[in-house]
Amino acid sequence: MSDMTETKFPSAARHLPLIVILVVAIAGYFMLRDYLTFETLRANREALLAYRDAHFVLLALGFVATYITIVAFSLPGAAVASVTGGFLFGLWAGTGFNVIAATIGAAAIFLAARWGLGQALSAKIDASEGKLSKLREGLRENEISVLFLLRLVPAVPFFVANLLPALVGVKFRNFLWTTALGIIPGAIVFTSIGVGVGEVFDRGDTPDLSLLWEPQVIGPILGLAALAALPIVIKSIRGRKDI
């Protein structure tokens, strides 16, 4: 009896981090969605700027910690946080803080999912045969390209790009560095919006995040996505020629 309990407990414990993330994400959606908004930033912008001028390092650390929490627990407000980074710290420092925080938060979700469901699911996929096995082998051969595509294609939700690689057995180090590099284009766009957000507030307007879909913005990002997909396309063509 004790052996069974000891066996089940570690298995249940492995799922605890992911369960906590899901519970906090659901609770945060209902409790924080009205607070992590541009209106909150508008109402507190003078106080934030004054605190930044007096305590730059403390505010930077607090901002990064808050952004990590938002991403790690999939809370609402990631876009607002990215814009706030630009508003408080400028384009380059803001982009740096945004990328660091988002990468750490993404890594937290990845590890939580890998420790729990990911281990069991990856083992089942490795032991399977047929189409599922071929899919897994194809992912291993094109791991870097697929990870970059998940980051560069705007239609892929950020939390999906964090969870899916963990569940199919992607290497953590590849996930980490492709995340850090892959989110830079989008981070620059959102941070640049934040740089001019003060003027937007002065006009009584709300920041326009649809800028991401403007041709001059989305075009280069999709171009990077096409470059990331190119190795997959080349391997596929070569594979067909060998048949």
Buried (B, 14 or more C-beta within 10 A) or exposed (E): EEEEEEEEEEEEEBBEBBEEBBEBBEEBEEEBEEEBBBEBBBEEBEEBBEBBEEEEEEBBEEBBEBBBBBBBBBBBBBBBBBBBBBBBBBBEBBBBBBBBBBBBBBBBBBBBBBBBBBBEBBEEBEEEEEEEEEEBEBBBBBBBBBBBBBBBBBEBEBBEBBBBBBBBBBEEEBBBEBBBBBBBBBBBBBBBBBBEBEEBBEEEEEBEBEBBEEEEBBEEBBEBBEEBBEBBEEBEEEEEEEE
